[in-house]
Amino acid sequence: MTSQTPSQNHLLSTLSRADAALLWPHFKAMGLPLRFVLEPPNRSIKHVYFLEAGIASVVASDGQEAIEAGIFGSEGMSGMAIVMGDDRSPHSTYMQVEGRGLRIADSRLRGAMDQSPTLRVSLLRFVQAFTAQTAQTALANGRATIERRLARWLLMAHDRLDVDTLPITHEFLGLMLGVRRSGVTIALHELKKRELIRAARGLVEVVDRKGLEKLAGRIYGVSLAEYRRLTGWVPPNSRNVH
């Protein structure tokens, strides 16, 4: 790209004109298919992606067991290690719902941050908000029921896709929540019984968002409030979180 154009990525849309101008000439627009790897674990990051649609999942693994640590969509970016001054992460990051985004070489992003402290601060604020999300994920995984964890995850996906029907399989939800497929089936059945969702093969439809918010409670709301405070991101379908 050779000139600044409007972006559906929240981070880019909130940058000053001067900071955005440091990045736009170096972006390449890309489709991002399901399971496309944005960052492999423990390898030098060559490109950073600013999502404009879809959802990416950051997954922690010890080589045998794996669980989702966090997700991001058009509110954020990959390459958080680059923003923090490193070149790699022990986690893998890949697309769990297909979408599209803007790719920039790691060297170009580093150069832009070196030129502009305000750009670096803007990106660091997103990293801090994402860190708050991962902390709430740890709290949810350690203290909340599977039903509450599922409600929280569906709300986060709903925020980032802005559609009511989410293309998610039982198998993938099991990985995201760190439970067996049978546990996902039971949790989905409970949410269906409460008339909060409808579920079919490979699809989950949000029927009662307010009911999901009530069930999830603060394990959902705390991190959303941090996104709003730090980056100004408020999903249009979310409630007014305090």
ZAZARO-642992 format. One record per residue (C-alpha): x, y, z. Coordinates in nm, 4 decimals. Example, Ala and Ser with C-alpha at 12.3 -4.5 7.8 and 13.67 -1.06 7.14 Angstrom:
BEGIN
atom xx->1.2300; yy->-0.4500; zz->0.7800;
atom xx->1.3670; yy->-0.1060; zz->0.7140;
***
This chain:
BEGIN
atom xx->0.0000; yy->0.0000; zz->0.0000;
atom xx->0.1327; yy->0.3403; zz->-0.0928;
atom xx->-0.1074; yy->0.5724; zz->0.0891;
atom xx->-0.3130; yy->0.5845; zz->0.4038;
atom xx->-0.6615; yy->0.4428; zz->0.3579;
atom xx->-0.9405; yy->0.3753; zz->0.6104;
atom xx->-0.8961; yy->0.0541; zz->0.8050;
atom xx->-1.1414; yy->-0.1642; zz->0.9931;
atom xx->-0.8670; yy->-0.2385; zz->1.2433;
atom xx->-0.9381; yy->-0.0434; zz->1.5622;
atom xx->-0.5728; yy->0.0129; zz->1.6530;
atom xx->-0.4914; yy->0.1612; zz->1.3150;
atom xx->-0.8065; yy->0.3731; zz->1.3080;
atom xx->-0.7094; yy->0.5430; zz->1.6355;
atom xx->-0.3508; yy->0.6326; zz->1.5401;
atom xx->-0.2556; yy->0.9905; zz->1.4669;
atom xx->-0.2115; yy->1.0750; zz->1.0997;
atom xx->0.1655; yy->1.0988; zz->1.1486;
atom xx->0.1917; yy->0.7588; zz->1.3190;
atom xx->-0.0334; yy->0.5911; zz->1.0641;
atom xx->0.1784; yy->0.7347; zz->0.7820;
atom xx->0.4805; yy->0.5468; zz->0.9180;
atom xx->0.3010; yy->0.2149; zz->0.8688;
atom xx->0.0691; yy->0.2378; zz->0.5684;
atom xx->0.3309; yy->0.2309; zz->0.2894;
atom xx->0.4532; yy->-0.1045; zz->0.4225;
atom xx->0.1235; yy->-0.2902; zz->0.4599;
atom xx->0.0117; yy->-0.5777; zz->0.2411;
atom xx->-0.3593; yy->-0.6651; zz->0.2469;
atom xx->-0.4167; yy->-1.0388; zz->0.2888;
atom xx->-0.6929; yy->-1.2922; zz->0.3241;
atom xx->-0.6395; yy->-1.5011; zz->0.6371;
atom xx->-0.7926; yy->-1.8489; zz->0.6047;
atom xx->-0.8887; yy->-2.0828; zz->0.8883;
atom xx->-0.5818; yy->-2.2177; zz->1.0747;
atom xx->-0.3480; yy->-1.9737; zz->0.8981;
atom xx->-0.0426; yy->-1.9394; zz->1.1241;
atom xx->0.0345; yy->-1.5811; zz->1.2205;
atom xx->0.3146; yy->-1.6790; zz->1.4587;
atom xx->0.4754; yy->-2.0211; zz->1.5088;
atom xx->0.6030; yy->-2.0902; zz->1.8618;
atom xx->0.9651; yy->-2.0258; zz->1.9542;
atom xx->1.0590; yy->-1.8913; zz->1.6125;
atom xx->1.1603; yy->-1.5440; zz->1.5055;
atom xx->0.8574; yy->-1.3370; zz->1.4041;
atom xx->0.8952; yy->-1.2134; zz->1.0461;
atom xx->0.5584; yy->-1.0429; zz->0.9980;
atom xx->0.2972; yy->-0.8741; zz->1.2138;
atom xx->-0.0727; yy->-0.8816; zz->1.1262;
atom xx->-0.3354; yy->-0.6186; zz->1.2041;
atom xx->-0.6678; yy->-0.8002; zz->1.1699;
atom xx->-0.9621; yy->-0.6367; zz->0.9956;
atom xx->-1.1942; yy->-0.9388; zz->1.0192;
atom xx->-1.1908; yy->-1.2829; zz->1.1777;
atom xx->-1.0509; yy->-1.4120; zz->1.5059;
atom xx->-0.6987; yy->-1.5220; zz->1.5946;
atom xx->-0.6201; yy->-1.7485; zz->1.8872;
atom xx->-0.3049; yy->-1.7421; zz->2.1008;
atom xx->-0.2483; yy->-2.0985; zz->2.2196;
atom xx->-0.0128; yy->-2.2128; zz->2.4946;
atom xx->0.1279; yy->-2.5652; zz->2.4702;
atom xx->0.3875; yy->-2.7847; zz->2.6374;
atom xx->0.4150; yy->-3.0067; zz->2.3319;
atom xx->0.1423; yy->-3.2447; zz->2.4491;
atom xx->-0.1324; yy->-3.0373; zz->2.6086;
atom xx->-0.2663; yy->-2.7125; zz->2.4621;
atom xx->-0.5102; yy->-2.4448; zz->2.5737;
atom xx->-0.6101; yy->-2.1038; zz->2.4478;
atom xx->-0.4508; yy->-1.8125; zz->2.6347;
atom xx->-0.6400; yy->-1.5352; zz->2.4551;
atom xx->-0.8057; yy->-1.4151; zz->2.1353;
atom xx->-0.8048; yy->-1.1008; zz->1.9274;
atom xx->-0.9801; yy->-0.9740; zz->1.6192;
atom xx->-1.0098; yy->-0.6383; zz->1.4494;
atom xx->-0.9348; yy->-0.4620; zz->1.7780;
atom xx->-0.5752; yy->-0.5791; zz->1.7739;
atom xx->-0.2654; yy->-0.7302; zz->1.6246;
atom xx->-0.0232; yy->-1.0189; zz->1.6365;
atom xx->0.3451; yy->-0.9657; zz->1.7080;
atom xx->0.3060; yy->-0.8501; zz->2.0657;
atom xx->0.6583; yy->-0.9769; zz->2.1377;
atom xx->0.7877; yy->-0.7307; zz->1.8769;
atom xx->0.6099; yy->-0.4444; zz->2.0530;
atom xx->0.7718; yy->-0.5553; zz->2.3803;
atom xx->1.1195; yy->-0.5541; zz->2.2237;
atom xx->1.1612; yy->-0.9287; zz->2.1662;
atom xx->1.1444; yy->-1.1351; zz->1.8475;
atom xx->0.9477; yy->-1.4478; zz->1.9433;
atom xx->0.6919; yy->-1.6079; zz->2.1734;
atom xx->0.6598; yy->-1.9606; zz->2.3150;
atom xx->0.2949; yy->-1.9580; zz->2.2044;
atom xx->0.1423; yy->-2.0245; zz->1.8646;
atom xx->-0.0994; yy->-1.7762; zz->1.7085;
atom xx->-0.3320; yy->-1.8776; zz->1.4266;
atom xx->-0.6686; yy->-1.7955; zz->1.2743;
atom xx->-0.9563; yy->-1.9771; zz->1.4385;
atom xx->-1.2182; yy->-1.7925; zz->1.2285;
atom xx->-1.1140; yy->-1.6899; zz->0.8791;
atom xx->-1.0837; yy->-1.3226; zz->0.8013;
atom xx->-0.8478; yy->-1.0688; zz->0.6529;
atom xx->-0.5821; yy->-0.8261; zz->0.7665;
atom xx->-0.2831; yy->-0.6084; zz->0.6911;
atom xx->0.0666; yy->-0.7560; zz->0.7104;
atom xx->0.3845; yy->-0.5626; zz->0.7837;
atom xx->0.7432; yy->-0.6865; zz->0.8117;
atom xx->0.8799; yy->-0.6958; zz->1.1658;
atom xx->1.1711; yy->-0.4698; zz->1.0674;
atom xx->0.9311; yy->-0.2051; zz->0.9323;
atom xx->0.7255; yy->-0.2070; zz->1.2496;
atom xx->1.0369; yy->-0.1822; zz->1.4673;
atom xx->1.1615; yy->0.1090; zz->1.2589;
atom xx->0.8299; yy->0.2906; zz->1.2885;
atom xx->0.8231; yy->0.2444; zz->1.6667;
atom xx->1.1808; yy->0.3716; zz->1.6890;
atom xx->1.0745; yy->0.6851; zz->1.5022;
atom xx->0.7612; yy->0.7465; zz->1.7060;
atom xx->0.7268; yy->0.7016; zz->2.0828;
atom xx->0.3542; yy->0.7748; zz->2.0540;
atom xx->0.3103; yy->0.4835; zz->1.8124;
atom xx->0.4931; yy->0.2529; zz->2.0521;
atom xx->0.2713; yy->0.3666; zz->2.3409;
atom xx->-0.0461; yy->0.3052; zz->2.1376;
atom xx->0.0614; yy->-0.0503; zz->2.0586;
atom xx->0.1768; yy->-0.1128; zz->2.4153;
atom xx->-0.1671; yy->-0.0177; zz->2.5411;
atom xx->-0.3165; yy->-0.2948; zz->2.3304;
atom xx->-0.0599; yy->-0.5397; zz->2.4704;
atom xx->-0.1570; yy->-0.4366; zz->2.8239;
atom xx->-0.5270; yy->-0.4846; zz->2.7464;
atom xx->-0.4543; yy->-0.8280; zz->2.5984;
atom xx->-0.2559; yy->-0.9177; zz->2.9103;
atom xx->-0.5606; yy->-0.8314; zz->3.1202;
atom xx->-0.7649; yy->-1.0666; zz->2.9022;
atom xx->-0.5183; yy->-1.3537; zz->2.9547;
atom xx->-0.5247; yy->-1.2960; zz->3.3314;
atom xx->-0.9048; yy->-1.3205; zz->3.3298;
atom xx->-0.8751; yy->-1.6373; zz->3.1216;
atom xx->-0.6507; yy->-1.7879; zz->3.3901;
atom xx->-0.9055; yy->-1.6872; zz->3.6568;
atom xx->-1.1906; yy->-1.8359; zz->3.4550;
atom xx->-1.0062; yy->-2.1619; zz->3.3891;
atom xx->-0.9130; yy->-2.1988; zz->3.7547;
atom xx->-1.2321; yy->-2.0864; zz->3.9290;
atom xx->-1.5331; yy->-2.0764; zz->3.6945;
atom xx->-1.7634; yy->-2.3559; zz->3.5835;
atom xx->-1.7413; yy->-2.4783; zz->3.2247;
atom xx->-2.0772; yy->-2.3128; zz->3.1553;
atom xx->-1.9511; yy->-1.9711; zz->3.2704;
atom xx->-1.6269; yy->-2.0146; zz->3.0759;
atom xx->-1.8206; yy->-2.1069; zz->2.7638;
atom xx->-2.0511; yy->-1.8060; zz->2.8068;
atom xx->-1.7464; yy->-1.5775; zz->2.8401;
atom xx->-1.5792; yy->-1.7226; zz->2.5328;
atom xx->-1.8928; yy->-1.6928; zz->2.3206;
atom xx->-1.9296; yy->-1.3293; zz->2.4258;
atom xx->-1.5697; yy->-1.2531; zz->2.3313;
atom xx->-1.6166; yy->-1.4191; zz->1.9924;
atom xx->-1.9492; yy->-1.2372; zz->1.9446;
atom xx->-1.7739; yy->-0.9054; zz->2.0144;
atom xx->-1.5102; yy->-0.9676; zz->1.7505;
atom xx->-1.7310; yy->-1.1105; zz->1.4756;
atom xx->-2.0349; yy->-0.8845; zz->1.5247;
atom xx->-2.2650; yy->-1.1612; zz->1.3994;
atom xx->-2.4958; yy->-1.3860; zz->1.5991;
atom xx->-2.3971; yy->-1.7172; zz->1.4382;
atom xx->-2.0411; yy->-1.8256; zz->1.5187;
atom xx->-1.8630; yy->-2.0929; zz->1.3090;
atom xx->-1.7145; yy->-2.2970; zz->1.5954;
atom xx->-1.6897; yy->-2.6755; zz->1.6340;
atom xx->-1.7083; yy->-2.8793; zz->1.9570;
atom xx->-1.3499; yy->-2.9899; zz->1.9021;
atom xx->-1.2237; yy->-2.6345; zz->1.8752;
atom xx->-1.4225; yy->-2.5210; zz->2.1788;
atom xx->-1.2637; yy->-2.8049; zz->2.3752;
atom xx->-0.9185; yy->-2.6727; zz->2.2891;
atom xx->-1.0198; yy->-2.3167; zz->2.3672;
atom xx->-1.1639; yy->-2.4070; zz->2.7077;
atom xx->-0.9185; yy->-2.6835; zz->2.7950;
atom xx->-1.1865; yy->-2.9500; zz->2.8430;
atom xx->-1.2841; yy->-3.2757; zz->2.6763;
atom xx->-1.5387; yy->-3.2752; zz->2.3957;
atom xx->-1.7935; yy->-3.4384; zz->2.6267;
atom xx->-1.7574; yy->-3.1410; zz->2.8652;
atom xx->-1.8235; yy->-2.8995; zz->2.5796;
atom xx->-2.1346; yy->-3.0952; zz->2.4804;
atom xx->-2.2715; yy->-3.0808; zz->2.8351;
atom xx->-2.1994; yy->-2.7068; zz->2.8644;
atom xx->-2.3615; yy->-2.6315; zz->2.5285;
atom xx->-2.6656; yy->-2.8333; zz->2.6318;
atom xx->-2.6945; yy->-2.6314; zz->2.9535;
atom xx->-2.6777; yy->-2.2998; zz->2.7649;
atom xx->-2.9357; yy->-2.4273; zz->2.5149;
atom xx->-3.1628; yy->-2.5357; zz->2.7995;
atom xx->-3.1438; yy->-2.1818; zz->2.9394;
atom xx->-3.2327; yy->-2.0537; zz->2.5898;
atom xx->-2.9120; yy->-1.8509; zz->2.5695;
atom xx->-2.7890; yy->-2.0133; zz->2.2464;
atom xx->-2.8817; yy->-2.2447; zz->1.9644;
atom xx->-2.6251; yy->-2.4967; zz->1.8442;
atom xx->-2.5929; yy->-2.7057; zz->1.5306;
atom xx->-2.3016; yy->-2.8902; zz->1.3750;
atom xx->-2.0114; yy->-2.6444; zz->1.3551;
atom xx->-2.2277; yy->-2.3439; zz->1.4483;
atom xx->-2.3347; yy->-2.1698; zz->1.7682;
atom xx->-2.5968; yy->-1.8932; zz->1.7542;
atom xx->-2.6158; yy->-1.6320; zz->2.0302;
atom xx->-2.9843; yy->-1.5952; zz->2.1188;
atom xx->-2.9774; yy->-1.4083; zz->2.4517;
atom xx->-2.6630; yy->-1.1982; zz->2.4855;
atom xx->-2.7727; yy->-1.0338; zz->2.8110;
atom xx->-2.8303; yy->-1.3772; zz->2.9586;
atom xx->-2.4801; yy->-1.4843; zz->2.8565;
atom xx->-2.3381; yy->-1.1669; zz->3.0147;
atom xx->-2.5232; yy->-1.2395; zz->3.3376;
atom xx->-2.3937; yy->-1.5969; zz->3.3432;
atom xx->-2.0329; yy->-1.5027; zz->3.2621;
atom xx->-2.0238; yy->-1.2126; zz->3.5094;
atom xx->-1.7016; yy->-1.0259; zz->3.5788;
atom xx->-1.4757; yy->-1.2872; zz->3.4192;
atom xx->-1.5995; yy->-1.1321; zz->3.0960;
atom xx->-1.6563; yy->-0.7717; zz->3.1995;
atom xx->-1.3236; yy->-0.6886; zz->3.3655;
atom xx->-1.1074; yy->-0.7429; zz->3.0577;
atom xx->-1.3577; yy->-0.5665; zz->2.8296;
atom xx->-1.3464; yy->-0.2645; zz->3.0584;
atom xx->-0.9663; yy->-0.2635; zz->3.0299;
atom xx->-0.9849; yy->-0.2620; zz->2.6498;
atom xx->-1.2147; yy->0.0388; zz->2.6695;
atom xx->-0.9917; yy->0.2214; zz->2.9206;
atom xx->-0.6631; yy->0.1553; zz->2.7423;
atom xx->-0.7515; yy->0.1549; zz->2.3718;
atom xx->-1.1033; yy->0.2981; zz->2.3476;
atom xx->-1.2377; yy->-0.0250; zz->2.1960;
atom xx->-1.6018; yy->-0.0923; zz->2.2787;
atom xx->-1.7729; yy->-0.3630; zz->2.0711;
atom xx->-2.1048; yy->-0.2309; zz->1.9380;
atom xx->-2.2955; yy->-0.5340; zz->2.0654;
atom xx->-2.1544; yy->-0.5282; zz->2.4196;
atom xx->-2.3253; yy->-0.3801; zz->2.7216;
atom xx->-2.1888; yy->-0.0748; zz->2.9034;
atom xx->-1.9313; yy->-0.2449; zz->3.1252;
atom xx->-1.8213; yy->-0.0602; zz->3.4397;
***
